[in-house]
Amino acid sequence: MGLHREATYKSLPEPGMCRRIWWHLANQDTLQSLCYGRPSSLRMQEVDVNLPTLHDFAEADPDNELFLQRTKLCKILGSVSEAQYGRQQRPVMEQIIHIGESLRDWIESLRPDLRLYDPMEQRAYRPFVYQLHIMYFTGVILFYRLVENCLESLRVSVVAASAIATLFEEIYYRGDIISLLPINNWYCMVASVPLVHALVKFPDTNARHREDLAKVRLALQDMRANNPSSALILANVDRVQRSVLGDGGNGGVVQSHLPADASAGRPAFGDNMFCAGLCHRVDKLRLFPFPASLCPSMDLLCVNSAQPHNPVATPPMQLLEAESDMMFNFDLCDVQLDPLWTDFERPVEPYSSQM
């Protein structure tokens, strides 16, 4: 049909609807690529379709902007998938830094009605906004996973995971877990891995990481009513925890489950220059423009944990000491979603319930 080429839409009777269909399919392919650890089915370098705009909707609706922002975020996640599982050789530093800058620009450009906090730093419960930000924090974890030889990458990932756990906890206590789509299983799994590794690497804050893990497990247990794959995710989260905490004297570092040649695409440099360049170019505080009340681990963003978090006045980035071992060298593909329970297996509902 040629829906991947912008020129096609000039001759279509309903170009706006077709553009939305294309990007919905592209979004699903991106998420499945990340979930299953495979290259994307789409060659995005051959795609020149413009991102959807409000003009592509026949009727005005508050959910329209939500679809636009989710599509922009999926496009960034597609870059993560390409860097991690793409057909190219080892991704270069500029490619990965661009992903971080895109995440930063996305969170900073959100419309006020889609932000997690209002100008008074109050967080109203809006499930569709929570789910949008859970997807964003998952993207932050996946971005920092591209650099595995730096303690800083684990710290930032733990903050994002703690934020995911906090938001899922509130969704749970509001009784809305049952309405979540199966992709949220995978978000929980991604959040659980840095939290497990934090139990080893950050013993001084062990209690808070165990609490966040308990929140993730609580959400997964509740998801089992509608999503049988939640039981698989729970079992694999427990397996990862056993692998990290009961590793037989390996210092708490879990070994990759990937074949020896499968990790060749990951930029892990023994001299830590890659990690240093990443931390210098991508300001972690700008990825978290939230008050300290967002989650228990926000203080990990500060170079000095005694320094209060100030998302407005961002101090110059200082590099923490880097460690040469793999901080959370895990294989997300070990925990796959049940292929019978993908987003395609459910009837289409109003978009605000599909995040």
Backbone hydrogen bonds in HBPLUS format (Angstrom, degrees):
<---DONOR---> <-ACCEPTOR-->    atom                        ^
c    i                          cat <-CA-CA->   ^        H-A-AA   ^      H-
h    n   atom  resd res      DA  || num        DHA   H-A  angle D-A-AA Bond
n    s   type  num  typ     dist DA aas  dist angle  dist       angle   num
A0005-ARG N   A0002-GLY O   3.08 MM   3  5.68 168.3  2.09 122.1 124.2     1
A0048-ASP N   A0004-HIS O   3.17 MM  44  6.51 156.9  2.23 163.5 168.7     2
A0008-THR N   A0005-ARG O   3.12 MM   3  5.70 148.5  2.23 113.3 121.3     3
A0009-TYR N   A0006-GLU O   3.13 MM   3  5.78 143.9  2.27 116.9 124.4     4
A0010-LYS N   A0007-ALA O   3.37 MM   3  5.85 157.6  2.43 110.3 116.1     5
A0011-SER N   A0008-THR O   3.26 MM   3  6.06 156.9  2.32 118.9 123.7     6
A0012-LEU N   A0009-TYR O   3.42 MM   3  5.12 159.7  2.47  95.5 101.3     7
A0018-CYS N   A0014-GLU O   3.15 MM   4  6.39 166.1  2.17 156.4 160.7     8
A0019-ARG N   A0015-PRO O   2.85 MM   4  5.97 151.0  1.94 146.0 153.9     9
A0020-ARG N   A0016-GLY O   3.06 MM   4  6.32 154.7  2.13 145.4 151.8    10
A0021-ILE N   A0017-MET O   2.96 MM   4  6.26 154.4  2.02 148.4 155.7    11
A0022-TRP N   A0018-CYS O   2.93 MM   4  6.16 162.9  1.96 148.9 153.3    12
A0023-TRP N   A0019-ARG O   3.03 MM   4  6.28 166.8  2.05 150.4 153.3    13
A0024-HIS N   A0020-ARG O   2.89 MM   4  6.03 146.3  2.01 144.3 154.0    14
A0025-LEU N   A0021-ILE O   3.02 MM   4  6.28 161.9  2.05 153.6 157.4    15
A0026-ALA N   A0022-TRP O   2.88 MM   4  6.17 154.3  1.94 148.1 156.4    16
A0027-ASN N   A0023-TRP O   2.84 MM   4  5.92 154.3  1.90 141.0 147.6    17
A0028-GLN N   A0024-HIS O   3.04 MM   4  6.31 160.6  2.08 147.6 152.3    18
A0029-ASP N   A0025-LEU O   2.97 MM   4  6.20 156.1  2.03 146.7 153.4    19
A0030-THR N   A0026-ALA O   2.98 MM   4  6.22 155.3  2.04 148.5 154.6    20
A0031-LEU N   A0027-ASN O   3.07 MM   4  6.38 166.7  2.09 155.4 157.7    21
A0032-GLN N   A0028-GLN O   2.95 MM   4  6.12 159.9  1.99 149.7 155.6    22
A0033-SER N   A0029-ASP O   2.88 MM   4  5.99 150.3  1.97 143.9 152.3    23
A0034-LEU N   A0030-THR O   3.10 MM   4  6.42 157.3  2.15 149.9 154.8    24
A0035-CYS N   A0031-LEU O   2.84 MM   4  6.03 157.7  1.89 147.6 154.8    25
A0036-TYR N   A0032-GLN O   2.89 MM   4  5.86 167.3  1.91 150.0 152.8    26
A0037-GLY N   A0033-SER O   2.90 MM   4  5.59 118.5  2.29 132.5 145.8    27
A0038-ARG N   A0033-SER O   3.12 MM   5  5.07 151.5  2.21 135.6 143.3    28
A0046-GLU N   A0043-ARG O   2.83 MM   3  5.61 162.0  1.86 123.9 130.1    29
A0047-VAL N   A0044-MET O   3.07 MM   3  4.92 161.8  2.11 102.0 107.5    30
A0056-ASP N   A0053-THR O   2.97 MM   3  5.56 162.0  2.01 116.0 122.0    31
A0057-PHE N   A0054-LEU O   3.25 MM   3  5.71 164.4  2.28 114.8 116.7    32
A0064-ASN N   A0061-ASP O   3.00 MM   3  5.52 159.2  2.04 116.8 123.4    33
A0067-PHE N   A0063-ASP O   3.08 MM   4  6.45 151.5  2.17 151.3 157.3    34
A0068-LEU N   A0064-ASN O   3.12 MM   4  6.50 155.7  2.18 148.1 154.9    35
A0069-GLN N   A0065-GLU O   2.97 MM   4  6.24 161.8  2.01 152.4 156.1    36
A0070-ARG N   A0066-LEU O   2.93 MM   4  6.09 157.1  1.99 147.8 154.7    37
A0071-THR N   A0067-PHE O   2.93 MM   4  6.05 152.2  2.01 145.4 152.8    38
A0072-LYS N   A0068-LEU O   3.02 MM   4  6.31 156.2  2.07 146.2 152.4    39
A0073-LEU N   A0069-GLN O   2.98 MM   4  6.19 157.3  2.03 145.8 151.9    40
A0074-CYS N   A0070-ARG O   2.86 MM   4  6.09 154.5  1.92 145.0 152.3    41
A0075-LYS N   A0071-THR O   2.95 MM   4  6.16 146.9  2.06 145.3 154.1    42
A0076-ILE N   A0072-LYS O   3.21 MM   4  6.58 147.8  2.32 141.4 148.9    43
A0077-LEU N   A0073-LEU O   2.93 MM   4  6.29 159.8  1.97 150.1 156.1    44
A0078-GLY N   A0074-CYS O   2.78 MM   4  6.00 136.7  1.97 140.1 152.5    45
A0079-SER N   A0076-ILE O   2.93 MM   3  5.18 128.9  2.20 101.1 114.6    46
A0080-VAL N   A0076-ILE O   3.19 MM   4  6.70 144.7  2.32 142.1 152.0    47
A0081-SER N   A0077-LEU O   2.90 MM   4  6.26 157.9  1.95 150.0 155.5    48
A0082-GLU N   A0078-GLY O   2.91 MM   4  6.15 154.7  1.98 143.3 150.1    49
A0083-ALA N   A0079-SER O   2.95 MM   4  6.14 155.0  2.01 143.4 149.9    50
A0084-GLN N   A0080-VAL O   2.89 MM   4  6.07 148.9  1.98 148.8 157.9    51
A0085-TYR N   A0081-SER O   2.69 MM   4  5.56 168.0  1.70 153.8 158.2    52
A0086-GLY N   A0082-GLU O   2.90 MM   4  4.14 132.8  2.13 114.4 119.8    53
A0095-GLN N   A0092-VAL O   3.15 MM   3  5.42 122.7  2.49 102.3 116.0    54
A0096-ILE N   A0092-VAL O   3.29 MM   4  6.69 156.4  2.35 152.7 158.5    55
A0097-ILE N   A0093-MET O   2.88 MM   4  6.10 163.9  1.91 158.9 164.1    56
A0098-HIS N   A0094-GLU O   2.98 MM   4  6.03 150.6  2.07 140.9 148.3    57
A0099-ILE N   A0096-ILE O   3.08 MM   3  5.16 124.4  2.40  96.7 110.5    58
A0100-GLY N   A0096-ILE O   3.23 MM   4  6.68 157.9  2.28 150.2 154.6    59
A0101-GLU N   A0097-ILE O   2.91 MM   4  6.22 159.2  1.96 154.2 160.3    60
A0102-SER N   A0098-HIS O   2.88 MM   4  6.03 146.7  1.99 141.8 151.0    61
A0103-LEU N   A0099-ILE O   2.97 MM   4  6.30 154.6  2.04 152.0 158.2    62
A0104-ARG N   A0100-GLY O   3.01 MM   4  6.26 160.5  2.05 147.4 152.8    63
A0105-ASP N   A0101-GLU O   2.90 MM   4  6.11 161.5  1.94 146.8 151.7    64
A0106-TRP N   A0102-SER O   2.90 MM   4  6.05 151.2  1.99 144.0 152.1    65
A0107-ILE N   A0103-LEU O   3.10 MM   4  6.35 170.3  2.11 156.6 157.0    66
A0108-GLU N   A0104-ARG O   3.07 MM   4  6.18 152.7  2.14 148.0 156.0    67
A0109-SER N   A0105-ASP O   3.02 MM   4  5.98 132.8  2.25 140.2 150.3    68
A0109-SER N   A0106-TRP O   3.28 MM   3  5.34 136.8  2.48  97.0 108.2    69
A0114-LEU N   A0111-ARG O   2.92 MM   3  5.46 160.5  1.95 120.5 127.1    70
A0115-ARG N   A0112-PRO O   3.26 MM   3  5.23 165.2  2.29 104.1 108.4    71
A0118-ASP N   A0122-GLN O   2.97 MM   4  5.48 157.2  2.02 148.0 153.9    72
A0121-GLU N   A0118-ASP O   2.83 MM   3  5.26 153.1  1.90 127.2 128.0    73
A0129-VAL N   A0126-ARG O   2.96 MM   3  5.45 126.7  2.25 114.2 128.0    74
A0130-TYR N   A0126-ARG O   2.98 MM   4  6.26 160.4  2.02 157.1 163.5    75
A0131-GLN N   A0127-PRO O   2.89 MM   4  6.12 162.5  1.92 154.7 158.7    76
A0132-LEU N   A0128-PHE O   3.10 MM   4  6.18 147.5  2.21 133.9 142.3    77
A0133-HIS N   A0129-VAL O   3.05 MM   4  6.29 156.7  2.10 148.8 154.3    78
A0134-ILE N   A0130-TYR O   2.84 MM   4  6.13 147.0  1.95 148.6 159.0    79
A0135-MET N   A0131-GLN O   3.15 MM   4  6.31 154.8  2.21 140.3 145.8    80
A0136-TYR N   A0132-LEU O   3.10 MM   4  6.43 147.0  2.21 136.1 145.5    81
A0137-PHE N   A0133-HIS O   2.81 MM   4  6.08 167.5  1.83 157.6 158.8    82
A0138-THR N   A0134-ILE O   2.99 MM   4  6.17 149.8  2.09 142.6 151.1    83
A0139-GLY N   A0135-MET O   3.06 MM   4  6.35 149.5  2.16 141.5 149.4    84
A0139-GLY N   A0136-TYR O   2.96 MM   3  5.01 114.9  2.39  96.1 112.2    85
A0140-VAL N   A0136-TYR O   3.00 MM   4  6.45 144.1  2.13 146.6 157.2    86
A0141-ILE N   A0137-PHE O   3.10 MM   4  6.44 158.4  2.15 148.5 152.8    87
A0142-LEU N   A0138-THR O   3.00 MM   4  6.31 163.7  2.03 152.8 157.2    88
A0143-PHE N   A0139-GLY O   2.87 MM   4  6.01 148.7  1.97 144.0 152.9    89
A0144-TYR N   A0140-VAL O   3.03 MM   4  6.31 165.8  2.05 154.2 156.3    90
A0145-ARG N   A0141-ILE O   2.93 MM   4  6.09 130.9  2.18 140.4 154.6    91
A0146-LEU N   A0143-PHE O   3.14 MM   3  5.62 151.5  2.22 107.9 115.7    92
A0147-VAL N   A0144-TYR O   3.20 MM   3  5.67 159.8  2.24 109.3 115.0    93
A0327-MET N   A0148-GLU O   3.00 MM 179  5.89 156.9  2.06 160.8 166.2    94
A0153-SER N   A0150-CYS O   3.12 MM   3  5.52 130.6  2.37 105.3 116.3    95
A0154-LEU N   A0151-LEU O   3.15 MM   3  5.30 122.7  2.50  98.4 112.1    96
A0155-ARG N   A0151-LEU O   3.07 MM   4  6.43 159.2  2.12 151.8 157.6    97
A0156-VAL N   A0152-GLU O   3.08 MM   4  6.35 170.0  2.10 159.8 159.8    98
A0157-SER N   A0153-SER O   3.09 MM   4  6.15 154.8  2.16 138.5 146.1    99
A0158-VAL N   A0154-LEU O   2.86 MM   4  6.05 149.8  1.95 152.2 159.9   100
A0159-VAL N   A0155-ARG O   3.13 MM   4  6.50 151.4  2.21 147.6 154.9   101
A0160-ALA N   A0156-VAL O   3.07 MM   4  6.42 163.5  2.10 151.7 155.3   102
A0161-ALA N   A0157-SER O   2.85 MM   4  6.05 156.4  1.90 146.8 154.0   103
A0162-SER N   A0158-VAL O   2.83 MM   4  5.97 153.8  1.90 145.9 153.0   104
A0163-ALA N   A0159-VAL O   2.97 MM   4  6.25 150.8  2.05 147.6 155.5   105
A0164-ILE N   A0160-ALA O   3.00 MM   4  6.31 155.0  2.06 146.5 153.1   106
A0165-ALA N   A0161-ALA O   2.93 MM   4  6.21 161.7  1.97 150.4 155.1   107
A0166-THR N   A0162-SER O   2.95 MM   4  6.16 155.7  2.01 145.1 151.6   108
A0167-LEU N   A0163-ALA O   3.02 MM   4  6.26 161.8  2.05 152.4 156.2   109
A0168-PHE N   A0164-ILE O   2.93 MM   4  6.13 163.3  1.96 154.8 159.8   110
A0169-GLU N   A0165-ALA O   2.92 MM   4  6.05 149.8  2.01 143.6 152.2   111
A0170-GLU N   A0166-THR O   3.20 MM   4  6.54 155.0  2.27 145.0 150.1   112
A0171-ILE N   A0167-LEU O   3.03 MM   4  6.32 160.8  2.07 149.5 155.1   113
A0172-TYR N   A0168-PHE O   2.83 MM   4  6.03 151.8  1.91 147.7 155.7   114
A0173-TYR N   A0169-GLU O   2.99 MM   4  6.32 163.0  2.02 153.0 155.9   115
A0174-ARG N   A0170-GLU O   3.01 MM   4  6.16 131.0  2.26 141.7 154.3   116
A0176-ASP N   A0171-ILE O   3.06 MM   5  5.44 161.5  2.09 164.7 159.9   117
A0175-GLY N   A0172-TYR O   2.94 MM   3  5.21 158.2  1.98 109.3 116.1   118
A0179-SER N   A0176-ASP O   3.12 MM   3  5.58 152.1  2.20 111.1 118.7   119
A0180-LEU N   A0177-ILE O   3.03 MM   3  5.51 168.0  2.05 119.2 123.0   120
A0184-ASN N   A0181-LEU O   3.03 MM   3  6.04 166.0  2.05 131.9 135.0   121
A0185-ASN N   A0182-PRO O   2.86 MM   3  5.52 153.5  1.93 119.9 127.3   122
A0186-TRP N   A0183-ILE O   3.04 MM   3  5.38 121.9  2.39 103.2 116.0   123
A0187-TYR N   A0183-ILE O   3.20 MM   4  6.67 150.5  2.30 143.1 151.6   124
A0188-CYS N   A0184-ASN O   3.01 MM   4  6.21 158.6  2.06 145.6 150.3   125
A0189-MET N   A0185-ASN O   3.00 MM   4  6.34 153.5  2.07 145.4 153.2   126
A0190-VAL N   A0186-TRP O   2.88 MM   4  6.15 164.5  1.90 157.3 160.1   127
A0191-ALA N   A0187-TYR O   3.05 MM   4  6.27 159.1  2.10 148.0 153.6   128
A0192-SER N   A0188-CYS O   2.98 MM   4  6.16 143.3  2.12 144.3 154.6   129
A0192-SER N   A0189-MET O   3.12 MM   3  5.09 121.6  2.48  92.9 107.8   130
A0196-VAL N   A0192-SER O   2.91 MM   4  6.13 150.4  2.00 150.9 158.5   131
A0197-HIS N   A0193-VAL O   3.12 MM   4  6.42 163.9  2.14 154.5 158.2   132
A0198-ALA N   A0194-PRO O   2.86 MM   4  5.99 137.8  2.04 139.4 151.2   133
A0199-LEU N   A0196-VAL O   3.11 MM   3  5.45 139.9  2.28 103.4 113.9   134
A0200-VAL N   A0197-HIS O   3.09 MM   3  5.46 140.4  2.26 105.0 115.0   135
A0201-LYS N   A0197-HIS O   3.00 MM   4  6.27 172.1  2.00 156.8 158.8   136
A0202-PHE N   A0198-ALA O   2.85 MM   4  5.21 157.6  1.90 136.0 141.3   137
A0205-THR N   A0202-PHE O   3.11 MM   3  5.76 151.8  2.20 117.8 124.9   138
A0206-ASN N   A0203-PRO O   3.25 MM   3  4.81 158.4  2.30 107.4 104.6   139
A0209-HIS N   A0205-THR O   3.44 MM   4  6.78 156.1  2.50 151.1 157.7   140
A0210-ARG N   A0206-ASN O   3.03 MM   4  6.31 155.0  2.09 154.5 161.6   141
A0211-GLU N   A0207-ALA O   3.00 MM   4  6.24 152.1  2.08 145.5 153.5   142
A0212-ASP N   A0208-ARG O   2.94 MM   4  6.23 153.4  2.02 143.9 150.6   143
A0213-LEU N   A0209-HIS O   2.95 MM   4  6.17 156.5  2.00 144.6 151.1   144
A0214-ALA N   A0210-ARG O   2.95 MM   4  6.19 148.7  2.05 142.7 151.3   145
A0215-LYS N   A0211-GLU O   3.07 MM   4  6.43 144.0  2.21 142.4 151.8   146
A0215-LYS N   A0212-ASP O   3.11 MM   3  5.05 120.6  2.48  92.5 107.2   147
A0216-VAL N   A0212-ASP O   3.09 MM   4  6.46 156.4  2.14 149.9 155.4   148
A0217-ARG N   A0213-LEU O   2.94 MM   4  6.22 161.6  1.97 151.3 156.4   149
A0218-LEU N   A0214-ALA O   2.91 MM   4  6.05 152.4  1.98 142.7 150.4   150
A0219-ALA N   A0215-LYS O   3.08 MM   4  6.38 157.8  2.13 148.9 153.4   151
A0220-LEU N   A0216-VAL O   3.00 MM   4  6.29 163.3  2.03 151.8 156.5   152
A0221-GLN N   A0217-ARG O   2.83 MM   4  6.02 159.0  1.87 153.7 159.1   153
A0222-ASP N   A0218-LEU O   3.15 MM   4  6.37 151.3  2.24 142.9 150.0   154
A0223-MET N   A0219-ALA O   2.97 MM   4  6.23 141.1  2.13 144.5 156.0   155
A0226-ASN N   A0223-MET O   3.10 MM   3  5.90 140.9  2.26 122.6 129.5   156
A0227-ASN N   A0223-MET O   2.83 MM   4  5.71 161.9  1.87 159.5 163.0   157
A0230-SER N   A0227-ASN O   2.96 MM   3  5.77 168.3  1.97 126.6 130.5   158
A0231-ALA N   A0228-PRO O   3.19 MM   3  6.02 150.3  2.28 121.3 125.7   159
A0232-LEU N   A0229-SER O   3.07 MM   3  5.13 120.2  2.44  97.0 111.4   160
A0233-ILE N   A0229-SER O   3.05 MM   4  6.43 157.6  2.10 151.4 157.4   161
A0234-LEU N   A0230-SER O   2.88 MM   4  6.13 164.0  1.90 152.4 156.4   162
A0235-ALA N   A0231-ALA O   3.02 MM   4  6.20 161.4  2.05 145.6 150.4   163
A0236-ASN N   A0232-LEU O   3.00 MM   4  6.23 153.8  2.07 148.0 155.1   164
A0237-VAL N   A0233-ILE O   2.83 MM   4  6.07 150.6  1.92 153.6 162.1   165
A0238-ASP N   A0234-LEU O   3.05 MM   4  6.31 160.6  2.09 150.1 154.8   166
A0239-ARG N   A0235-ALA O   3.00 MM   4  6.25 145.0  2.13 135.6 145.8   167
A0240-VAL N   A0236-ASN O   2.89 MM   4  6.14 157.3  1.94 148.1 152.9   168
A0241-GLN N   A0237-VAL O   3.00 MM   4  6.27 157.1  2.06 147.0 153.4   169
A0242-ARG N   A0238-ASP O   2.93 MM   4  6.21 156.9  1.98 147.7 153.8   170
A0243-SER N   A0239-ARG O   2.89 MM   4  6.11 151.9  1.97 145.5 153.9   171
A0244-VAL N   A0240-VAL O   2.97 MM   4  6.22 147.8  2.08 147.5 155.2   172
A0245-LEU N   A0241-GLN O   2.88 MM   4  5.94 173.5  1.88 156.9 159.1   173
A0246-GLY N   A0242-ARG O   2.76 MM   4  5.14 143.1  1.90 131.9 141.4   174
A0253-VAL N   A0250-ASN O   3.46 MM   3  6.01 171.3  2.47 113.3 115.7   175
A0262-ALA N   A0259-PRO O   2.98 MM   3  5.19 146.0  2.09 106.5 117.1   176
A0264-ALA N   A0261-ASP O   3.42 MM   3  5.50 163.2  2.45 104.2 106.8   177
A0266-ARG N   A0263-SER O   3.12 MM   3  5.52 167.7  2.14 116.2 119.2   178
A0268-ALA N   A0266-ARG O   2.93 MM   2  5.86 124.8  2.24 113.6  97.4   179
A0272-ASN N   A0269-PHE O   3.07 MM   3  5.48 165.0  2.09 116.1 120.5   180
A0276-ALA N   A0272-ASN O   3.01 MM   4  6.22 162.0  2.04 151.5 156.8   181
A0277-GLY N   A0273-MET O   2.94 MM   4  6.10 158.4  1.99 146.4 151.8   182
A0278-LEU N   A0274-PHE O   2.95 MM   4  6.19 156.1  2.01 150.5 157.3   183
A0279-CYS N   A0275-CYS O   2.95 MM   4  6.16 169.9  1.96 156.7 158.3   184
A0280-HIS N   A0276-ALA O   3.05 MM   4  6.16 146.3  2.17 141.5 150.7   185
A0281-ARG N   A0277-GLY O   3.08 MM   4  6.20 150.6  2.17 144.7 151.5   186
A0282-VAL N   A0278-LEU O   2.88 MM   4  5.88 157.4  1.93 160.0 165.4   187
A0286-ARG N   A0283-ASP O   3.11 MM   3  5.56 133.6  2.33 108.0 119.4   188
A0287-LEU N   A0284-LYS O   3.04 MM   3  5.20 144.3  2.17 101.0 111.8   189
A0288-PHE N   A0285-LEU O   3.08 MM   3  5.20 151.4  2.16 100.7 109.6   190
A0290-PHE N   A0288-PHE O   2.80 MM   2  5.40 141.1  1.95 100.2  90.4   191
A0294-LEU N   A0291-PRO O   3.13 MM   3  5.94 164.3  2.16 125.6 126.8   192
A0300-LEU N   A0297-SER O   3.00 MM   3  5.74 163.3  2.03 123.4 128.3   193
A0301-LEU N   A0298-MET O   3.10 MM   3  5.85 167.2  2.12 120.0 124.0   194
A0302-CYS N   A0299-ASP O   3.14 MM   3  5.64 157.4  2.20 112.2 118.4   195
A0307-GLN N   A0304-ASN O   2.73 MM   3  5.34 159.3  1.77 123.9 131.1   196
A0330-PHE N   A0328-PHE O   2.94 MM   2  5.65 122.6  2.28 110.4  94.1   197
A0334-ASP N   A0331-ASP O   3.08 MM   3  5.79 167.3  2.10 119.3 123.3   198
A0335-VAL N   A0332-LEU O   3.26 MM   3  6.01 162.4  2.30 117.5 121.4   199
A0341-TRP N   A0338-ASP O   2.82 MM   3  5.44 165.8  1.84 126.6 130.3   200
A0345-GLU N   A0342-THR O   3.03 MM   3  5.59 163.1  2.06 117.4 122.6   201
A0353-SER N   A0350-PRO O   3.03 MM   3  6.02 169.7  2.04 132.5 135.7   202
A0354-GLN N   A0351-TYR O   2.91 MM   3  5.18 168.9  1.92 119.1 121.6   203
